[in-house]
Amino acid sequence: MLEIVVDSIPNYVYWKDPELNYLGCNKSFAKLNDLLDTSSIIGKKDKELPWARLNPIHLRNKDREVLTSKKAQKNIIETWKSSNGEEILYRTNRIPIIDDDGKLMGILVSYEDITERKRSQQRIKESEMKYRNILDNLKAGYFEVDLKGNFTYINKYFLDVSEYAEEDFIGKNYISFINKQTSKKIFECFNNVYKSKSVISDEIFELYTKSKKKLYFESTIYLRYKNDKKIGFSGVFRNITERYVLEKKLKKTEEKHKLISENANDLICIVNEKGIYEYVNEETHYKIMGYTQEEMVGNSLIDYIHPDDKKKAIDALLKGKEKGEASVDLRVQHKQNKWIWVSVKGKTFIDNDNRLKGIIISRDISERRRAEILLKQSEEKYRRLFQGSPYAIFLVNFKGFVLDCNPKAVEFLKTPKDQIIGGNYVSLLSLFNNAQKNIAFFEPHLEIMREKEEVPTLEYKLIRKDGTESWVNIKSTKLQWGKENMFQTVVQDITEKKRAEINLKRSEEKLKLLNKELEQKILERTRELKNSEENYKNMVNDLDVGFFKGELGGKLLIHNNAFKNILEISDSDNLLGVHSSKFFLNTDDREKYYKELTKNGSVKNFRAPIKTLKNKTIYTEINAHIVDTKSNETPIVEGTFLDITEKHRLEKQLRESEKKLRAQNIELKMLDQMKNDFITIAAHELKTPLISIGGYTDFILTKYKDLDSEIKDDLMRVQNNVSRLHSYIEELLDVIKIDAKKMEIELTRKNIHEIVKGCISDLDFQLKDKNLHIDLNVDKYLTLYVDPSRINQVFSNLIVNAIKFTPENGKIEISNEIRDGKCVFEIRDTGRGLTENEISSLFQKFVRFNNEKGGSAFESGTGLGLFITKGIVEAHGGKIWAKSKGKDKGSEFYFTIPLIHH
């Protein structure tokens, strides 16, 4: 649970041993240092980590300081420089790790990046200073009061206008500076803002300066919060005294304006800032839109606008607010649900109450709009036809200059449009060969086109610069565009049509010739078909498989010699016309054959027993299909068949053999289990007397110390043999467990260095006996989830193996490294080495090799040690393998244990 919590926090957390080697970290610290996982940090130093290399001396000194004093350092702010030179602020905690006995085990360190928090605090402070500075230089009054109405802040503009000093206001209640009527009005505003939590704006108050001068102010009042709690009110006010007095005067002229408005022919209305009608000239609105003033005032002008025009109406309103005026054409709704086009112009003004208003004048343009739409539709229709025409179209004025052309014209001339427009017809004809001939042909026609209303259609052959011919059909009509007369010339490429006409003539001549040749070929083909039929019959008769052809479920029509031989038909027997179902031995096979053939149109590898003409039963394999026939005819079946009687017999024998093998396999498994049970029982039965023998020999040696030396040697030899036999029994039991995949291990987190050191200590006598030097380079702090006794057995087997095959004064080295989430152990010796054949059989059962002298095998070994070692490693989720450069070049044994236990 603690590991999950540490990995979940964003702080960087790590812990080290007293020598400042990393023992672990959380995921945030691993990610900061580009590590694959948290276990990858084990055993590393500061200089190996990118983050720590930014400030290695500082880290070492600070960590040493806490380890030396054994006192924690909490909430210390440290300033670092990142790799790109930026300053980073950390809040750090360093805590010494001390066990229950007071022994220093290491140090736990956490780093919290508070750079952004500090920067935010500084920005808030700077923002508040700017805010106060803005308020003091604002060209409007600003004040703040608490919830009781006592002033807490007044800006400079407020003080200048009121003629009071700051000390006159701060801490005083607003009631002290206004009359009862204004006081009541302000109280109601504060109360409404407090309850609704909304802003009240455009409220006008009457106030007096210190010198009793009357002023009018327009104010906006806000609710103030701190930490989501209401703490008071603030307000912004503008001095509108001059405007307020003017508006009162202007009010008197409104009646005059109203009289003019009511008698105007245009729609005139006044709307407030939200677009709500406040006034309409009723008579004109009723005449054009059908609404009375009562029906419109109080409603939004947007409600009367066509849905498709509402966006541009809103845009015009916003533009009017920003620029002071705007115009737009749109549709408004008549009371009878028809739409009227109007041209709208509007301007903004400030009324007597200092409110923004708009005066809008709209003119009915329905008739004009209808004419514009019809014209636009006509132009769009022509433009679509012009652009989408499959023929080249040119608009040419009476002088022969091109005014416009469509995409097909560009494609026909293979010239960019900007080089066509403005060019003379002469320049266009010059794009082809024989330019003078072309111009001489078209020039008289241009004169005819100018003079006559009806212009004749022309067909003409143009030859392009690359020599290809293009036949064209040219049709020109007069038209008027605005005030200019012009020709619309349509050019249709009829080259393919002309070629088709020429080819048609040629084809007619060829057809007559072909008809004669065809008659002759039909006669020849008839002769060939007769010969082909004879060849077909011969080919069928030569087939090695039986061939047949007949009606589906009916008469046999054709068969070959192989058919006769398989079914034992003599030359005197005539089967043609015999029902094909006669040959099936049983009805079920016959029905299944016809059903599959009818459904799928064919059968493949269909097996069925049939009887020959001599009543002999044979097994056949049939392949057949229905030949395409007319719907009103009986389907014809064509196929082949093989005599597979011998194959059928062999397959039957094979199935019986497989059945016997399965039974024998079950029997073998039972025997194997009986063997395992026997060995297990025998091993346990042997253990009991061995324990007694070992106990008695040990008792005799202990009690009778003055025994004859020869007797003592014999008893020691008995004891050694008991111990060796006990080891053999344990090895046999381990082999049974490994074979049955029932090797059980109990995992606990253990220090591997201590386990290896214990193995070396147990084997000290053998090492000294051969004067072997052993180097232990296993990490002192490496801990893994292992079964201690089993891993002890692995190291003991591998070290004993190295001792046996390493000559005197040799060297054995034991080391480890972390790789890909695993701990890889290596036991290297300078012994006899291994061949490739020996390595391939090294970890098998009962494998023993001669030592370097060529003498006995593993002195008292069973050949099971490495097999058991492999089983234990694999039970831990690891792998084991060996390497050697050859004879007398030493051996290297490797095995892996996962870093993380799953």
N, C-alpha and C positions, 0 to 999 in steps of 0.2 A: 504493500500500500504506500509506504514512504517513497519507494522508487517511482511510483506513478505520480505522486504529488510533486516530487523534485523535477521530473521530466515535464510536467505540465506548466511550471512557472516560467515566465519569460526571462527571468534573471539568469546570468551566467554563473553556474555553480560547478566547483571542482574540489577534489580533495587529494592531498599528497601525503607520502610517508615522511618521516623525519629527515630523510636525505633529499627531500623535494622531488622525488619521483612521483609521477601522476599515478594514482590508484583508481580514479574514476571521475566521471563528470555527468552532467545532465545533457539532454538532447540539444538545448540551446547553445551550450558551450562547444559541443561536438560540431554542430553546424557552423558556428563562428570560425572554427579552425579547419573546415573542409574535411572532416572525418566521416567515414562511412557510417559508423555507429559508435555508441559510447564506450564499448569495450576496446575500440582501437586505440584509446589513449593510454591504456595500461602500460606502465614502464617507460613512458616518454618523459623527456626533459623540456624545460621552457624553450630552449633554443630550437626544438623540433616543431614548435607550433607557430603558425603565422601571426596570430594575435599577440602571443607572449613575446615574440621577437621585437615588437614595437617598443617595449619598455622592460627588457630583461633584468637590468640591474635593480631597478625600482621594485620589481616583483620579488626578486631574491631577498633583497634587504628587508622588505616589509614582512615576508613570510618568516624569515629568520628571526625578526624582532619578536613576533608572536610566539614562535617555538621556543625561543630563549627565555622569554618572560613567563610563558604559560598563561598569559592574560589575553582575553579577547579584545579586539578593537572593532567597535561597532559604529555604523553610520558615519564613516569617514569619507569626506568628499575628495576625490582625486581627479586631477586634470591630466588627460592624455593627448598626444598628437597622433592622428590617424596616418595611414600610409600616404594619403594625398594632402597632408598638412592641416586638415581641419581639427579644431579643438573638440574633444569629447569629455563630458563630465560623468563620472561614475560615483555612486554611493556604494561604499564597500563595507563588508563585514568579514573579519578574520577570527576564527574560533579554534583554539587548540583542541585536539581530540585526545582525551585522557581516559584510560580504562578504570575499572573499579579499584585497581591496586595503585592508582596514581601514576601509572606508566604512560609516558607520552607516546601516542600511536601515530600522530600526524596532525594535519591542519585542514580545516574546512573553510573554503573561501567563496563568497558570493559577490558578484558585481552587478549593479543595476544602472543601466544607461538613463541618466536624468537630463541629458543635454536638451532634448526638445522641451521638457517641462520648464527648465530654467529659462530657455529662450522665450517660451510662452509667457512666463511671469514678467520678463523684461518688456515684451511687446505690449502686454496689458498695461503696464506702468506707463510706457511711452504713449500708448493710445489714450489713456486717461488724461495725460498732460496736454496732448493735442486737442482732445475733446474740450477741456477747460479753456484752452487758448482760442479755439473756434467760437465757443460760446461768448467769450469776452469781446471778440471782434465781430460778432454777428450784428447785422443791421436790423435787428429785431429784438424785442424784449424777451428774456427768458428767466424763469424763476423755478424754485423747488421748495415745496412745503412738506411737513410731515403729515401724518393722518389727522392731527388736531388742527392743522391749518397754520402752524408756525413756520415762518420763513427759515430755510436752511441754506439757500444760495440765491444770489441775485447777480445777473450779469451787468456789465458796464452800461449798455444801452438803456436798460431798465432804470438805472440810477440817474443817468443823464436826463431822460424824459421826465421822471417823477420829481426831480430836483431834490431828492433825499440822499443822504449818505448811507453807506453800507451798514454802519452800526445802528441806524434808525430802523432797519428791517430785520436783521438777523435775530432770531429768537422771538420776534413779535408776531402776533396773529394778524391775518389779513383783514379782520373786521376793523382793526384800529385805523385803517386808511381809506375806508369807503362808507357810503351811506347804507341805510338799512335795506333799501330796495335792491341795490347792487349786491349787497352781502347775501341776501336771500337767494338771488339768482346764481351767484357763485357756489353757494352751499348745495343747491339743487344739482348743479353741474358735477361737483365733486361726488355727490351721492350717486348719481347715475353712472359715472365712470367706475366707481368702486363696485357697484352691484353688477353692472354689465361687463366689466373688464374690457370695455371698448374705448375708442377715442372719440371725444366730442370736439368738433371743429366748427369754425365760422360763427362762433358766439360773439355778440357785440356787447361790450360793457361800457358804462359811463363812469369815468374816474376823474379825480381832481388832483392837481399837483400840489406841492408844498405851498405854492403861492396862490392856491385856490383857483387855478385856471382849469376850465372844463375840457376834457379830452375824450375822444371815442376810440376804443380799441377793439380789434377783431382778434379773437384768441382761439387756440387749440389746446385742449387739456388731455394729459396722458396719466395713466396709473404707473407708479414706480414700484419696482421689485428689487429684492436682494435675496439671493439664494432661494428663489421661488416664493418668497414671502412679501406681501404687500407692505410697503414702508411709507408711502406718501404719494404726492401728485407733483407733476411738472407741467409747465405751460409755456407756449410761445405766443407772443402777441405782436400785432402790428398797429402802428398809429394811423388810423383812417379818418382822423378828424376832418381834414380838408375835403376828402372824397365824400364823406358822409353829408357834409353841409351842401356840397354841389348836387348830390343825388336828390336831396330834398327839393332843390330848385328844379331839377330836371323832371321830377314827378309831375309838376304842374303842366308840363308840355305834353304829357302822355296822351291826354284826351285829344289834342290836335292831331297827333300821329295816328291815333285810332280811327279818326274820321277819314283820313286819307287812305288808310289800310283797307277799311271796309268797302271802299268804292273802287279799289284797284282790280284789274283783270287777272292778275297773277295771284297764286296762292302765297299768302304771307302768314308766317307763324313765328312765335317766340317760344324757345325751349330752354329749360334749365341745363345745368352742367351734366345731368344724367340723361338728357335727351327726352325729357318729359314735356309734353305740350302744356304751356301756360296760357297761350293765347293763339287763336286762329281767326282770320277774317272770314266770318261765318258765311256770308252770302256767296263768295267765290268758292269756298270749300264745298258748300252744298251743291253749287252749280256743277263743279268739275268732279268731285268725289262722292257727293250724295250724303255727306255727314253734317250734322249740326255741331255747333261749338261744344254743347254739353256732352256729345258723344265722343269728342276727341280730347278735350282738356283733361289732364290727369293721366292720359295714356302715353306710352312710349312711342315716339315716331317710328322706331324700328318695327313695331307691330304691324304697320301699314305697308311695309316694304317687301317686295318679292323675295322669296328665300334665296334665290341665286344672286340677288343684289345686296344682301345684308352685309356681307363682308366689306364691300367697297363703301357702303354707307357708314359703317363703323370707322373704317380708315379715314373717310372724309371728316367725320366728327373729331377724331383724334388730331388730324392735321389742322382743323379749325382751332382747336384748343391751343396747339403749339404755335401756329403761324398767325392766328387771328382771323383767317378767312380760308374758304375752300369751296370747290365746285365739283359737281358730279352729275352724270345722267343715269337715271334709274327708273324702275317701275314701282308705282304705288297702287294700292288696291282700292277699287271703287266699291261702294257699299253693296252693289249687285254682283260682287265677285268677279269683276273683269279688271284687267290691268291697264294702267295708263302710264305712258312714258312722259317723264317730266325732266326738265333741265333745272338743276338746283344750284343756287349760289347762297352762301351764308357768311356772316361775319359775327364775331364775338363782341360783347360789351359787358361792362360792370354796372349792375343796377344800383338803385339807391341803398339797398341793404348790403352793398359790397359783395354781391354774389355774381359769379360768372354766368352769363346768359348768351344765347345765340339768336339772331334774327335770320330767318331763312325765307328766301323768295324762290318759288318754283313756277316754271312756265310749262304749260301743256305742249309737248312736242310729239304727240302720238302720230299725227299724219306724216310729219317729216321723218319720223323713225321708221314707219312702215315703208315709205319710199326708199329709204336708205337700205333697209333689210332686203327688199326685193332686188335692188341694184346689186347689193353685195352677193346675194344668192346667185344671181345671174352671172356675175363675174367669177364667182367660185366654181360654178358649174362649167363655164367655158375653160377656166384655168385647169380644172381636173381633166376635162376632155383633151385639152391642149397638151398637158404634161404626160397624160397616160396613154395617148394615142399610139397605136402600133406602127404608125407611119410617120415619116419625117414631115414636119410642118414648119414653113417659113412665113413670117409676116414681112412683106416687102412694100416699100412706098412706091409711088408712081415713077420715081427717078431710078428705081432698081436697087436701092440700098436696103439691106436687111435690118429690120428693127428688132426682131426677136426670133427665136427658134426653140424647138422642144428637144428633150434628150435624144430622141430617135434621130433627129437631124444631125446632132453632134456625132452619134454613132455611125450614121450613113457617110458623112464627110470625113470621119476619122480626124477631126480637127477640133482644138479647144473652142468652147463657146465664145470666149472673149475675142478670138480671132475671126469669128464668123460675124458677130454683131457689128454693124457699121460698115461692113464690107459691101462692095458692089457685086451684082450677079456675075459680072465679068471675072472678078477675082475668084469666085466660087467655081466657075467653069474651068478656070486655069489649073485647078487642082487635079484635073484629069488630062490624059493625052489628047492630042488633036484639038487644043484649045480654040484655035481660030475657026475650025470647022464647027465646033460646038456653039461659039458665039454667033457665027453666021446663021445657024439654024434657029437660035432662040430670039435674036434681036427683032426680026419681023413680027414674031408672036407677041413680044412685049408691046409693040405698037397696037396690034389688034386688041390686046387685053385692055389698054387704056381707052379705046374708042367704043368697044362693044360691051353690052351687059353680059351676054352669054359668051363664055370663053371655052373653046373646044378642048377636049382632053387629048393629050399628046402621049405617044410611046416613043422612046428614044434609047439608043444603046450608048452608054458611056464606057470608056476604057480607062481603068485606073493606071496610076504610074507604075504599078508592079505588073501590068499587063492583063490583069483579070477583067472580065467583062461584067458590066452591071446594066441590066435592062430596067428602065424606070417607066412608071405611069405617072404623068404629071397633070393634076387638076387644080385650076386656079379660080377663085371667086373674089368678087369685089366686096369690101366692107368698109364701114366708117367707124373709127375709134376716136371719140371726142370730135374734134374739128378736122381730123386728118383722114384722107382717103388712102386706102392701101389694098394690097392683094393678100389673100390667104392662099398660099400655094402648098398643096399636099403632094408629097413625092412618095410613091409606093414602089418598093423594090420588087420587080416581077421577074427577076433573073431565074429563080427556081421554076416559075410557071413556064417561062420561055424554054428553059432546058427540058422541062417535062414534055412540052409540045413536040420539041425536036426528038426527044428520046422515044415518045409515043409513036412517031412516024417510023423511026428506026426499028422499034419493037414489033410493029405490025409486019414489017418485011421479014424480020427474024422469025416471027411466029409461024408464018407460012412455011418457011424452010424447016422449022423445028417439027411441025406437024408431020411432014413427010418422013423426017428422021425417026420420029416417035413410032410411027406405024411399023417401020422396019425393026426397031428395038423391041416392040411388043412381041413380034413374031419370034425374035431371037430369045427373049426372056421366057416365053412359053416352053421353048425347047429346053432351056436351062433348068426350069422348074421340074420338068419330067426327069431329067438326069439327077437333080438334087434329091428327089424323092427316093430314087433307087439307091443313092449314096447314103441317105439317112437310114434306110432299112439295113444296109450292109453294116453301118457303124453300130446300130443297136444290137445286131446279132453278134458283133465282135466284143461287146462289153463283158467283163468278168463277173458282173453282178446281174441279178435277175431284173429284167425291165418289163414293165407292163403298161398298158393303156386301155381304159375301158370306161363305161358309164358309171357314174357315182351310184353305188349300191345295185349296179345292174350287170350287163353283159361285158365279157372280156373281148376287147377288139384287137389288140396287138400284144405279142410277147416275143422275147428273144430266145436264143438257144440256151443261155444260162438259166433262164426261167424254167425251161423244160428239164434241164439237168438237175436243178435243186429239187423240183417237185416230182422227179422220177417219172417224167412223161416220155413215152416212146414216140417214134416218128409216126406210128400208125394212129396215135391218139390225137384227135382234133378238139382243142378246148375253146376255140373261137366261138363266141355266142353263149358260152357257159356262164352262169351267175358267179361273180367273183367272191361272194360270201361263202361259197361252198368250201373254200380252203381253210377258214378259221376253225380251230379246234373247239372253242367254246363261244357261246353267245355273248357273254359279257365283254370279251375282248373285241368282238366284231362291232357291238354297239358303241363302245368307247372310241374305236377307230373312226367310225363314220361321224360320230358327234363332234370330235375334235377337228376332223377334216372340214365339216360343214361350217363350224364356228370360226376357225382361224384361216381357212383356205389352204392349209397345209398341215402335215405332221412331220416331226423330225425325230429320228431315233426311236420310233415306236416299236416296242418289243411285244411279241405275241407268239405262242406256240401254234403251229399249223400242221396239218397232216398231208403227206404226199399222196400221190395217186395209188401208191402201194400200201397206204394206211400206216406209214411210218411217221412218228411225231418228231418234228424238228423245231428248234427255236430260231426265230428270224428277227431282224431289225429292219423296219420299213421307213423309207423317206418318200413322201408323195405330196403332190399339190394339185389343185384344181386348175385346169387350163381355161383361160378366158373364153367364154362362149356367149352367144346371144341369149337374152333373157328368156326367150320362149323355147330354148333348147335344153335337153337334159345335160347337166354339167359333166364334163369329161375329166377323169382323173388320170394322171401320169406319174409314174414313180419307179423306184428301184427297191430291191430287198436283198439282204445278205443272210446266209446260213451261219448263225452264231452259236450252234449247238455246243461245240467244244468250248467256246468262250464262256457260255452259260454254266457249263459243268465246272470249269476252273474257278469262276467267281463264287459258285456255291461252296466249293472246297475251301476257298479263301475265307469266306464268312465263318465257316465251321472252325477254321484254324484260329481266327481272331477271337472267337468265343472261348476256345481252349486256353489261349494266351491270357485273356482277361482273368480266367479262373486261376491260372498258374500265378499271375501277378498278385492276386488277392492272397493266395497261399504263401507266396514269398514274403509279403508284408507281415503276415501272421508269424512266419518263422523269424523275421527280423525283430519283431516285437518280443517274441519268446527269447531270442538271443539277448536283447537288451534287459529283459526281466531277469534272465539267468545271471548275467554279469552283475546287475545291481544287487540281487540277492546274495550271490557268491561274495561280492565285495563286502557287503555288510557282515556276512557270516565269517569272513576271513579277518575282519577288523577286530572281532571279539577276542579270539585267541592271541592275535598280535599284540593287543593292548595288555593281555595277561603276561605274555612272554616278555614284553618290554618292561612291564612293571616289576616282574620278578628279577630280571637281570639287573635292573637299576637298584632294587632292594639289596641284592647280594653284594653289588659293588659298593654300596653305601655302608652296609652293616659290617661286612668282612673286609676290612681295609688291608689285612695282612695276608691276603691270598697270594698264591704263587703267581708270578708274573705271566707264566704261560696260560694259566686259567683266566687271569684278568684279560689277556689279549683275546682269548676265545670268547669271553663274555662280551667284550667290546665289539668283536666281529659280529656276534649274534645281534647286539643292539643296533649296529649300523645296518645290518641286513633287514631287521624289523622296520627301521626307519625308512629304508629304501623301498621295501615291499609296501609299506603304508603309502608312500608317495605314488608308487605305481597304481595302487588301488584308486587313489584320489584322481589320478590322471585318467584312468579308465572311466570313472564316473563323470568327469568333465567332458570326455569325448562323447559319451552317450547323450549328455545334456545338449552339447553343441549340435550333434546330428539331429536331435529331436527339436532343435531351435527352442530349447527351454532353459537356456543359460540365464539365471536370475542374478541381477545386480541391485545393490542398494546404494543409491547415489547420495553423497553428502559433499559439501564444499570443503576441500582439503588442500593443504599446502603441498604441492608436488615436490618441491625441493627437499622437504623433510622426508617424504616417502623414499625418494631416490637415495638420500643420504643414509637412511636406515638399511636399504638393500646393500649398499656398498659396505656398511659396517658388518652386516651378517656374512659377507663374502671376503672379509679381510684376510682370513687365513689362506684361501686359495690365491688371492692377489699377491700376498707376500711370498707364498711358496714358489711362484714363477717370477717374482720380482717385477711385477707389472705396474706401470704408472697409470693412474686413472685421473682424468681432468673432468670435474663436475662444473658445467657452465649453464646450469638450469637457473632461471630467474628465482631469486630468494623469496620474492613476494607473490609468485604465481600460485593462484588458487583456482581449482576447477571442481566441477561436480563429477565425482568418481566414486567407485566402490573401492575403498582403500586397500582391502586385502587382495582384490583381484588385480588392481594396478600394480601393487607390490609384486604379485606373481608375474606380471608382464615384464617389469624391469628386471626381476631376478632371473627369469628364463633367458632374456636377451643378454644380460651381463655374463651369466654362467656360460652361455654359448660363445661369447667373445673370449672369455678366459680360456676355454678348452682349445680354441683354434688359434690362439695368439702365442707365439713362441716366447721364451724367457726374455726379460728386459724389453718387452713390447709396450705398447701404449693403447689405452682405451679412452675415448672422449665421449661424454654425454652432454648434449646441448638441446636448446629449444628455440623456436621462433614463432611469432604470430603471423598467420597468413590466411587471408580470405575467411575470417571468422572462425578459424581453427588454430589449435596449438599443435605445431609439428615437432615431434621429438626425434632426435637422431642419436644412435649408438654406433660409433665408428671405431674400428679396430685396425691393427697393423698385422693381422693374421694371414692365414693361408689363402684367403680370397675364395671366390666362387666362379664357376663357369656359368654360361647362359643356360645350359641344360639343368644344372643344379638349382639355379634361381627359379626356373619354371616349376620344379616339383618341391620347392623348399617348405611350403606350408601345408603339405599333404600329410596324411596319417602314416605312421611307421616308416618315415623317411630318415635314414641315418647316413652320414658321410664319414669317410676316413679322415683322420687328422693329418697334419702336415708331414708327419713322419712316415705316413703310409701304414701305420699300425692299426690298433683296434678302432672300432667305431666309437661314437659317444660312449665314454668309458662304461657307464652303467645306465645309459639312457634307453628309452623305449621308442624313440622316434616320434613321440607325441607332443613334446614341449612346444614347438613352433605352431603346430596345429591348434593347440589349446590357446596359445598366445593370440593367434589370429581370431579365434572365437570370442575371447574376452574383449579385444579392441573393437570388433564389430558390434558386440552387445552394447558398447558405450557409444555407438553411432560413428565410429571412426574407421580408418583403413590402415593396413600395414603392407609394406613392400620392402624389397631389398635391392641393393645395387653393388656391383663390384667391377673393377677394371680388369679382373682376370686373376689367374693363379699367382699367389705370393704378393698380391697388391692390396690386401686388406678387404674388409667388407663394411658396408654401410646399411644399417637397418633403420627404417623410418616407420613411425605410426602417428596417427592424428587423433586428437580428442576435441570435440566441439567446445568453443568458449562459452556458449550459452546453452543451458539445459532446457530442452522442450518437454 
